[in-house]
């Protein structure tokens, strides 16, 4: 994990130094097809969010769904930043809540 964090930090620094506009998403773990076992941890995360001493870590290291990641990526494309924006787990979750939903087609 240490090597991953070092490489991620180097890549993010290179993006910042490039002068490009970019959105960096930092999910801790993405739940989805083939990655469902961590759903069992959700009650523990919710409990940790209740206590001030563990709240920040529980939110930062929270689990996001595949759908939340797709919504966050879509939001990043549709609303590009000026400079570099970093989206941690709380922002990824929030962006999914803010995306307007298209009405289902009426086939009737």
N, C-alpha and C positions, 0 to 999 in steps of 0.2 A: 504494500500500500504506500510505503514511503516513496518508492521509485515513481509510482503513478502520480503522487502529489507533486513531486519535483518536476516531472515532465509537464504536467498540467500547468504549473506555475511558469515554467519557461515558455510554453506555447502562448499563454495569456500575455506574458510580458512582450513577446515578439509581436503579437497583435496590437498591443498598445503602442509600441514603438513604431509600427508601420504607418500610423496615422489613419488607418482605415476606420470606418464606422462599423461597429460590430456589436452583436449581442451574444454574450457568453452565458450558456445555461449550465448550472451546476447541480444537477440532481444527485442525490445520494444513492438512491436505488429506484429503478423503474419497474413497477409491477406490470405484468402483462403475460401474454402467452409464453409458457415455459418458465415463468418467473412468478409463480403464485404463492410459493411457500411462505414468503414474508408476511402475507396477510394475517398469519397467526400472531405476528408481533404487533399488529395495530392496537389491541387493547393496552399493551405495555406503553406504546408511544402516547396514547391518550392519557394514561395515568401520569406519565412523566411530564406531560404538558401542564398538569395541574399544580405542580410544585415549582416554586420560583427557582430553586437550586438546579433543576434539571430542564426547565422550560426551554431555554435558548438552545440547548443541545438537541432536545427532542424535535424542535421545529427545524433547526438547521440540517439535522440528519434524518429528517422525515422521509417517508416513502411517497412517491408520486406515481400516478397511473400512466399507462401508455397514452391514454386519451389526454391527460393533462400535459404531457410532453408535446404531443402533436399540437394542441391548442397554443402552448407557449411558443413553439416554433412558428406557427402561423401568425401569432401576434407580433413576433420579432420581424417577420418579413413584411407584414402589412403596416407596421409602425416602426420603421428603422430609426435608430437613435442617431444623435449627433455625438460622435465620439464612441466610447466603449461603455456598454451597460452590462452589468453582471446580474443575472437572475438566480438567486438561491431558491431553495425549496419553497419558502413562503410566497415568493414572487411568482414562481411557476404555478403554484396552486391558485393564486389570486388572478393570474392572467387567464386561466381556464374559466374562472367564474365570470370574468368581464367580457368574454367573447360573445357577441350576439349569436343566437342560434337561428338558423334558417328554418322556416316552417316546412314541415313534411309536405310533399306534393299531394294534392287532393286528387286521387284517382277515381273518385266517385262521381 
